[in-house]
């Protein structure tokens, strides 16, 4: 792996200017030129399918396959939504791309729009990303001035595209694709019931594709370097399992928590949680030992240090009971961390962010939060652990009790924490142990 | 043609139906009952309803969009292949959101489904105050019913409940008990989709979400109180009914709202001769699922003490038997001299049977007795819903209409009068006869609810001073009752039985929920006495007589109108 050369972060690592001029100087918009002059939209889509690119937003759905769900021969308009509502705690891979290399993403957007026939793209940025919004808007303005957006893009007759930057108002649920669409339409971000899926009926009741920022950046490189190159990176699909799509391509990993070197690194998927900590995160801070980690954004679950051999690809985390790779944002915590406090903070987040539409999630997240708070204060009961596990198991689209996946993400860390760190919860309950004062951060 | 298979739950008093199919689902054996649904487009709740299986639900309502958010109607769904194999989906699905097709299997009896229902109810009850003893809805509450049927016996929650502040007077007619709300969002969807005025919204997020109005607005539209019926729990309460009566003491009859010619089907709830409330009754032939606030709250006069309660002659109370005898003799005398000097007015508040009896009495007196339809109150134009946010009409097909014609039976009365007299005379005709001094005796069968300016002005009433004998048969005093010789008390719509015919020619049954106040008799009974017919006014017999004698009412020959009524005309668009 040592010879892997970063692609998505190539310009960022050398502190290149985010301007159009500098981006072009580094070979930018070559992919667009190539696609417009030598490829049909179908060929671009085919390249994305061949690359086995899986969505980088968290669910890991194959991007090219998603595009093929659009109705054939639709008179339009077809919309492309860029999901930049990056709200998963400890996740900041989209932010670095938008802040420091916005043209890479915009090139991907133009290419994707060319492939799917979209004439309007909505760039849905979370409210908290002010710098990213401004950098993106500036890049878009530059593109309009240079003829890369608007009518007849780059001289290609009949290829028009407008990109609108839309700022969210600060809700986690807007990162759910149909919640995002509702929010974009000016409504309350309550995820829609499916079917119809957005590819059939999405924003403004028109076919809509929702893709992540990092996915868009990957498209640029797939078109430029070819699907074979992309597929050569990472973990290939299991030939014995036709439903496995593998974990190909470069991926941005966010490292955070009690580590010496937090930040974003670009790596092929398939490395272990331990390797990520030791080779790229600089180990646990202050010479302490690790206690555990959240392997992919808090909604994917919690693991103890004995499971650090977990491979970070689309299949690895599930083998340890986690929900999935998620956003590949790994948070480590040291031996002195109270897992009850970790869980309390997670529960507090999901109680605050549950949209309140489905009963199991609306009430379940609030209940779990109250229970963990009580355990934390030394008033837990053994029954509480049973309730936490039960509620954690029963909310979400996996058992079928909610509309969207937020509840899965809210329940998963709870049940995994209780199962994998049970002795610590029991010691709280048995001894009436109280947590040391916890400083809470965030605007709740 | 499509066949759907619904899991069968044996009931104690029922013989096991034939045609049950045994299937293994997970580790359980389930009996499936096939049901033919034809080409209907149904969801799982509706399909299961066909075999009498209730799938509990809160947020789903047939007149509103599907949101599938309460998660109460979770069921297991699968498909029965042509070879008989049953393949189930791995997860539970909301029945409201899942359409059925040929071969769909709906299972409501497995442990998985029970678990999901139990979990949803536990969630709903976490922050519900359980204040049933002081809640208006107790006794007809879907949360009580479902908890009893599907929930846990005890609560595992020991935490503090959320206690959001109540919002009394969310609008003039509706109060919100915020803590009882289960966030089904029916009310919000109703104001957006049916009323169109969209006053309601949801504020806050997660378990702190609340129903509220937009700042500076009130839930104030003509359909607002429907949210009270839509609310499956006691969150939205009618200010009119609040703390008035426990619902299990109410006696309910199915009747018809008398306040406009839409003729909304209603439930009339009363007890001990007091009408407590009117509620809309689902009727696809009449109005659908809802009713307007005007009609809903318009029953007050029925309970009023200011009604005419005794028959009087020149202001002195007399006995009914004297009143009917004297009136009959006076009119017979006048008719014998000259039939055309006698006139009778039938108001559009009379039932069709009453109109028939009065017209028949007129004809026994003389074939020249003049018949006229009473004043037909009309207010503005027909009021269609949904509207836009500003209250303007939309161009779409209306989902609900409040008619300008503010009486229940103009059509029925007119058709009866037309059978007995070539021309349908109006109240203006009657006034002109009075003015011209052509009349000696006038019988005014009014029965108008005392509202606004009343049905007759002082100037109009003064004209009747020229008439020797005036009989006013009415609910409340009016300018004309002051100059009448005889004043007879009439019965209100809630006190009598008969047939109302709405604007579209739909005949519906009016039933009595309370007995007539004071010395009142039903108008039909009075007319029978005038006709010197023995016995009590029996609506079934009278309706058959009506069907026989008035051609328009011929479809009512059976005497029974059924739950939804009978169309006497081909409905428009059919």
Interface residues (C-beta under 8 A of the other chain):
Chain A: X171 X188 X190 X193 X351 X352 X353 X354 X355 X356 X357 X358 X359 X360 X362 X363 X364 X365 X366 X367 X370 X371 X374 X383 X387 X391 X394 X397 X398 X399 X400 X401 X402 X403
Chain B: X66 X67 X68 X69 X70 X71 X72 X74 X91 X92 X93 X94 X97 X115 X116 X119 X120 X122 X123 X124 X126 X127 X156 X157 X159 X160 X162 X182 X183 X201 X202 X204 X205 X206 X207 X208 X209
